[in-house]
Amino acid sequence: STEEKESLTATLSNTLESITIESDIENMVKAKGFADCVAFIEGEKINLAVKTGSEGLDKSEVAQLRDIILGKMETEAKNISIVEVK
């Protein structure tokens, strides 16, 4: 039906937008010198797993990652989760 088509089109459009934003965030994080990362958006929330060395992330790096995310998507800082992967 028309309603189902519109609903599926909206869902697909949102999914494609999330994938594009995730990719943009990952590319910007890598461009800032981080070895590797994976971003995953779930509604208003985003999880970012960043590969770090044994020293981990310092406060300025966390702030830098947060700023990258906030520049690419509309969310609040409380919805951002940054996980260090060693």
C-alpha positions, 0 to 999 in steps of 0.5 A: 500500500501507499502508507507502507511504501512511505513508511519503508522509504522514510525508514530507508532514508533515515538508515542511509543518513545514519550510515553516511554520518557514521562514515563521515565521523569515522573518516574525520576521527582517522584524519585527526590521527587516531589509528582506527574507530567505529561509529554506531548511531542508534536514534539520538545516541552514538557509540564511538569505539576508538583504538588507542595505545596503552596510554588511552585517551586524555581529556583533550582527545575526548573533547576533540572526539566529542566536537567531531560528533557534535559537528556531524549530528544533532545530539546532546553530549550526554548521548555520546559514548566513547569507548577505548579499544586497546 
